[in-house]
């Protein structure tokens, strides 16, 4: 009986440790031009650049990070990109996004004669830059 009780205690400790070490739930939303960056890639960029301590201060049940990347290749062959990252609150009851930004960061970029692939790379870089800017405004990094 004592042996099974100690096994049960060990299992509980392991489960509790795993739950404590688990990453916080994240709430990411993308509203970007699909020709520059797809939704999953944009969410991945934000996920990689928003540390866990941000989610502790701004939990996903109350806040959402939204990305918006716009632009493209102009008639003269230049890639023009605007990337914005916003921290928006969720309504308490419906958990709907409320467009009252707590923090916003916007970056701009221009690349001459790079083509579509280079323009997509610039879009990812600018989104990373805007995400890091908003993170640094929220917490010490």
C-alpha positions in Angstrom: 0.0 0.0 0.0 2.8 2.4 0.9 4.6 1.6 -2.3 1.6 2.4 -4.5 1.1 5.6 -2.5 4.6 6.8 -3.2 4.3 6.0 -6.9 1.1 8.0 -7.0 2.9 11.0 -5.3 5.8 10.8 -7.9 3.3 10.8 -10.7 1.5 13.8 -9.3 4.8 15.7 -8.9 5.8 14.9 -12.5 2.4 16.0 -13.9 2.5 19.2 -11.8 6.0 20.0 -13.0 5.0 19.5 -16.6 2.0 21.7 -16.2 4.1 24.4 -14.6 6.7 24.2 -17.3 4.2 24.3 -20.1 4.2 27.4 -22.3 1.4 29.9 -21.8 -1.5 29.9 -24.1 -1.0 32.4 -26.9 -3.6 34.5 -28.8 -2.3 35.6 -32.2 -4.3 36.9 -35.2 -3.1 37.9 -38.6 -4.7 40.4 -41.0 -2.1 40.6 -43.7 -1.9 40.7 -47.5 -1.5 37.1 -48.5 0.8 37.9 -51.4 3.4 39.1 -48.9 3.0 36.7 -45.9 0.5 34.0 -45.2 -1.3 33.9 -41.9 0.6 31.0 -40.4 4.0 32.5 -41.3 2.9 35.8 -39.7 1.7 34.0 -36.5 5.0 32.1 -36.4 7.0 35.3 -36.6 5.1 36.8 -33.7 5.2 33.6 -31.7 9.0 33.4 -32.0 9.4 37.0 -30.9 6.9 37.3 -28.1 8.5 35.9 -24.9 6.5 34.1 -22.2 6.8 37.0 -19.7 4.7 39.1 -22.0 1.9 36.4 -21.9 2.1 36.4 -18.1 1.5 40.2 -18.0 -1.1 40.1 -20.9 -2.8 36.7 -20.7 -4.4 35.3 -23.9 -7.9 35.3 -22.3 -7.8 39.1 -22.1 -5.5 40.1 -24.9 -4.6 39.3 -28.6 -1.7 40.3 -30.7 -2.6 41.2 -34.2 -0.3 41.6 -37.2 -1.0 43.4 -40.4 1.5 43.4 -43.3 0.6 45.4 -46.4 2.3 46.5 -49.6 3.8 44.9 -52.6 5.8 45.6 -55.8 5.3 48.9 -57.4 5.1 49.6 -61.2 8.8 50.5 -61.2 9.9 47.3 -59.5 10.3 48.4 -55.9 9.0 46.4 -53.0 7.2 48.6 -50.4 6.2 47.1 -47.1 4.4 48.3 -44.0 4.2 45.9 -41.0 2.1 46.7 -37.9 1.8 44.7 -34.7 -0.9 45.6 -32.2 -1.9 44.5 -28.7 -5.7 44.6 -28.5 -8.0 43.8 -25.6 -10.7 41.2 -25.7 -14.2 41.9 -24.5 -14.8 40.3 -21.1 -17.9 38.3 -21.9 -17.7 37.4 -25.6 -13.9 37.4 -25.9 -14.3 39.4 -29.1 -11.4 41.6 -30.3 -12.0 45.3 -29.3 -10.2 47.7 -31.6 -8.7 49.9 -28.8 -5.0 49.2 -29.2 -3.0 49.1 -25.9 0.3 49.3 -27.9 1.0 49.6 -31.6 4.3 49.4 -33.5 4.6 50.0 -37.2 7.7 49.6 -39.5 8.3 50.5 -43.1 10.6 49.1 -45.7 11.6 49.6 -49.3 13.7 47.3 -51.4 14.7 48.2 -55.0 14.4 45.5 -57.7 14.4 42.3 -55.5 11.4 40.4 -56.9 8.5 38.7 -55.1 10.7 36.4 -53.0 12.8 39.3 -51.7 9.7 41.3 -51.0 8.3 38.4 -48.9 11.6 38.2 -47.0 11.4 42.0 -46.3 7.8 41.6 -45.1 8.9 38.9 -42.6 11.8 41.1 -41.4 9.6 44.1 -41.0 7.0 42.1 -39.1 9.7 40.8 -36.8 11.0 44.3 -36.2 7.5 45.6 -35.3 6.8 42.7 -33.0 10.1 43.2 -31.2 9.3 46.9 -30.9 6.0 46.3 -29.2 7.5 43.6 -26.9 10.3 46.0 -25.8 7.6 48.6 -25.1 5.8 46.1 -22.9 8.6 44.4 -21.0 12.3 44.7 -20.4 14.0 42.3 -22.9 
